[in-house]
Amino acid sequence: MKRLALFATISQLALIAGNGAAADLPRKAPALMVAQAYSWTGCYVGGHVGYGWGRSDVTESNWSIGPGGSAYLTSTLESDGAVYGGQLGCNYQFASGGLVGNWVVGIQGDFAGTSIRGDVGDPLNDYFASGSQPTGTLGMKTKWLASVTGRLGVTGWNNRALFYAKGGVAWVKNEWDLSASAYCGIYSDIGGCGPSSLKDNRTGWTAGGGIEWVILPSSPRWTALVEYDYYRFNGTGSSRLAGVEFSDPRNAIILGDRNIQTVKFGVNYKLFGL
């Protein structure tokens, strides 16, 4: 009987000691949840608003009207106004590690309507002012801007911001108001000055850059951007003869170089991608 009691006591002590030792053993740490790294690879669509300003050269040539023979004079028209439009593009982010994995290449198309407009004194005002001929003004509005550009960027801020440069081909549609020009004043009594508007469609180039970033980590498909762009349209654009009748064909209004700069704020929505 004494042996049974002693055995029972030893068994209980052993059980208590075993549980205590087990409690002291290190436990396996729970697996950590690793967030998936953001990738810029994919296609997107978005919109933008902003402000633009520009300069346009306009030349008038005169060979038969005025106080002193021929003239070929140029004025520079300053313009500014709002821009508003949309963009569509695709990006590819290199998958390799290190610095290579921070690089992003892409292609993007933009289209924007604008209210960029301005006016300037007629280039021939000073020439005509020395005689009895009327003087006038020329007005211009940029109707729209469009471009197709390549983009090259590098990521930052834990891969959730993209610093990029862009460049490519650009198009613009300008519309000139010539109804108040000196030539219209002159030709109004001798057959009319022709159409009061002059449409000018140009092809040129654009370059710019900006920063785009993920707005909220919980909504990674939405990004915001700030961008600057420079547009250049070199050379001679459209031209129009000054009068309808009794006009020397060398009496003309000729459009020259045009440049536009814009600052845009926008948002993009990632349609698909990693």
C-alpha positions in Angstrom: 0.0 0.0 0.0 2.8 2.4 0.9 4.5 1.5 -2.4 1.3 2.5 -4.4 1.1 5.8 -2.6 4.7 6.6 -3.2 4.4 5.7 -7.0 1.3 8.0 -7.3 3.2 10.9 -5.7 6.2 10.5 -8.0 4.0 10.3 -11.1 2.2 13.6 -10.2 5.5 15.4 -9.6 6.9 14.1 -12.9 3.7 15.3 -14.7 4.0 18.8 -13.2 7.7 19.1 -14.0 7.0 18.0 -17.6 4.3 20.6 -18.2 6.6 23.3 -16.8 9.4 22.3 -19.0 7.1 22.3 -22.1 5.9 25.8 -21.2 9.6 26.9 -21.3 10.2 25.6 -24.8 10.4 28.3 -27.6 7.3 28.4 -29.7 7.3 28.8 -33.5 6.6 32.4 -34.5 3.5 32.9 -36.7 4.2 33.5 -40.4 4.4 37.2 -41.3 2.0 38.5 -44.0 4.1 40.2 -46.7 2.3 42.8 -48.8 2.7 42.4 -52.6 5.0 45.0 -54.1 3.2 47.6 -56.3 3.9 47.3 -60.0 3.4 50.1 -62.6 3.0 47.4 -65.3 -0.4 47.7 -67.0 -2.7 50.1 -69.0 -4.7 53.0 -67.7 -7.1 55.8 -68.7 -7.5 59.2 -67.1 -8.3 62.9 -67.3 -6.6 66.2 -66.7 -7.1 69.9 -66.3 -4.6 72.7 -66.3 -3.3 76.0 -67.7 -1.4 76.8 -70.9 0.3 79.8 -72.4 2.0 80.3 -75.8 3.6 82.5 -78.4 2.8 82.7 -82.1 4.5 84.6 -84.9 2.3 86.2 -87.6 3.7 88.0 -90.6 2.0 90.3 -93.1 3.4 91.2 -96.5 2.4 94.2 -98.5 3.4 95.1 -102.0 0.6 97.4 -103.3 -1.0 99.2 -100.4 0.4 101.8 -98.2 2.6 104.9 -98.1 6.0 103.6 -99.1 6.2 100.5 -101.3 6.7 97.0 -100.0 6.8 95.7 -96.4 7.2 92.4 -94.7 6.6 92.7 -91.0 6.1 90.2 -88.1 4.3 90.4 -84.7 4.3 88.0 -81.8 1.0 87.1 -80.3 0.9 86.1 -76.6 -1.9 83.7 -75.5 -3.1 81.8 -72.5 -6.0 79.9 -71.1 -7.3 76.6 -69.7 -6.6 73.1 -70.9 -8.9 70.1 -70.3 -8.8 66.6 -71.7 -7.8 62.9 -71.2 -5.1 60.4 -71.7 -4.7 56.7 -72.4 -1.5 54.7 -72.0 0.4 51.6 -70.9 3.5 51.1 -68.7 6.0 48.2 -68.3 8.1 48.0 -65.1 11.3 45.9 -65.4 11.0 42.9 -63.1 14.7 42.5 -62.3 15.9 43.4 -58.8 18.2 46.3 -57.8 18.1 49.6 -59.7 16.9 48.0 -62.9 13.6 47.0 -61.2 12.9 50.7 -60.5 12.8 51.7 -64.2 9.5 52.0 -66.1 8.9 52.6 -69.8 5.5 53.4 -71.4 3.6 55.0 -74.2 0.7 57.5 -73.9 -1.8 59.4 -76.0 -3.2 62.7 -74.9 -6.0 64.9 -76.3 -7.1 68.3 -74.8 -9.5 71.0 -75.7 -8.3 74.5 -74.7 -9.4 78.1 -74.2 -5.9 79.4 -74.9 -6.4 82.7 -76.8 -4.9 86.1 -77.3 -4.7 89.1 -79.7 -2.0 91.4 -81.1 -1.7 94.6 -83.0 -1.6 94.1 -86.7 2.0 93.8 -87.9 1.4 96.5 -90.5 -0.1 99.0 -88.1 3.1 101.1 -87.9 3.6 100.9 -91.6 0.0 102.0 -92.4 -0.1 104.6 -89.6 2.2 106.9 -91.6 -0.5 107.2 -94.2 -4.2 107.3 -94.2 -4.8 103.5 -94.1 -6.7 101.9 -91.2 -5.0 99.9 -88.5 -6.2 96.8 -86.7 -5.7 93.7 -84.6 -5.3 89.9 -85.1 -6.9 87.3 -82.7 -6.1 83.7 -82.3 -7.5 80.7 -80.3 -6.0 77.2 -79.9 -8.9 74.8 -80.3 -7.1 71.6 -79.2 -3.8 69.9 -78.6 -2.9 66.2 -79.1 0.2 64.1 -78.7 1.6 60.6 -78.7 4.6 60.2 -76.5 7.0 57.7 -75.0 7.6 57.8 -71.3 10.7 56.8 -69.3 10.6 56.9 -65.5 12.1 55.7 -62.2 10.1 54.8 -59.1 10.5 56.0 -55.6 8.8 56.2 -52.2 8.6 52.4 -51.8 7.7 52.0 -55.5 4.5 54.0 -55.2 5.7 57.2 -57.0 6.9 57.5 -60.6 9.2 60.3 -61.7 9.2 60.4 -65.5 10.2 62.3 -68.7 8.2 62.1 -72.0 8.6 63.2 -75.6 7.1 62.6 -79.0 4.9 64.0 -81.8 2.3 66.6 -81.3 -0.6 68.2 -83.2 -2.5 71.5 -82.7 -5.4 73.3 -84.3 -5.4 77.1 -84.1 -8.1 79.4 -85.4 -7.3 83.0 -86.3 -9.8 85.9 -86.3 -8.8 88.4 -89.0 -12.0 90.4 -89.0 -10.4 93.4 -87.3 -7.2 93.3 -89.4 -5.9 96.3 -91.2 -6.3 94.5 -94.5 -10.0 93.9 -93.8 -10.3 97.6 -93.2 -8.6 98.4 -96.5 -10.3 95.8 -98.7 -13.8 96.3 -97.2 -14.5 98.9 -99.9 -12.8 97.0 -102.8 -14.3 93.6 -102.9 -14.0 92.4 -99.3 -11.1 91.0 -97.2 -12.0 87.3 -97.6 -12.9 84.9 -94.9 -12.5 86.5 -91.4 -11.1 83.2 -90.0 -7.9 81.3 -90.8 -7.6 77.7 -89.6 -4.1 76.4 -88.9 -3.5 72.7 -88.4 0.1 72.0 -87.4 2.4 69.0 -86.6 5.4 69.3 -84.3 7.0 67.9 -81.2 6.5 67.9 -77.5 8.7 67.1 -74.4 8.0 67.3 -70.7 8.0 65.4 -67.4 6.2 65.0 -64.2 5.4 62.9 -61.1 2.7 60.3 -60.7 1.8 58.6 -57.4 -0.6 56.1 -55.9 -3.3 58.1 -54.1 -4.1 55.5 -51.4 -2.5 52.1 -50.6 -6.0 50.7 -50.2 -7.0 51.8 -53.7 -3.8 51.1 -55.8 -5.6 51.4 -59.1 -6.0 55.2 -58.7 -3.0 57.5 -59.2 -2.6 61.3 -59.4 -0.2 63.3 -61.4 1.4 66.7 -62.0 3.0 67.4 -65.4 4.7 70.1 -67.4 4.8 70.0 -71.2 6.4 72.1 -73.9 5.0 72.0 -77.5 6.8 73.3 -80.6 5.5 73.9 -84.1 8.2 75.3 -86.3 8.1 76.8 -89.7 5.4 78.4 -91.8 1.8 77.4 -91.3 -1.3 78.4 -93.1 -1.5 81.7 -95.1 -4.3 83.7 -96.6 -4.4 86.4 -99.3 -5.5 89.8 -98.0 -8.3 90.5 -100.4 -10.9 88.7 -102.6 -10.6 91.1 -105.6 -8.1 93.6 -106.9 -5.4 92.1 -104.7 -1.8 91.4 -105.4 -1.2 87.8 -104.4 1.9 88.9 -102.5 -0.4 90.8 -100.0 -0.9 88.0 -97.5 -1.2 87.0 -93.8 1.3 84.2 -93.0 1.5 82.2 -89.8 4.9 81.3 -88.4 6.4 79.5 -85.4 4.1 78.5 -82.6 5.0 77.2 -79.1 2.8 76.3 -76.1 3.6 75.4 -72.5 1.2 73.7 -70.2 1.0 72.6 -66.5 -1.5 69.8 -65.9 -3.1 68.1 -62.9 -4.7 64.7 -63.5 -5.8 61.3 -62.3 -5.4 57.8 -63.9 -7.3 54.6 -63.3 -5.4 51.4 -63.9 -7.5 49.2 -66.1 -5.5 46.0 -65.7 -2.0 44.9 -64.9 0.0 43.5 -62.0 
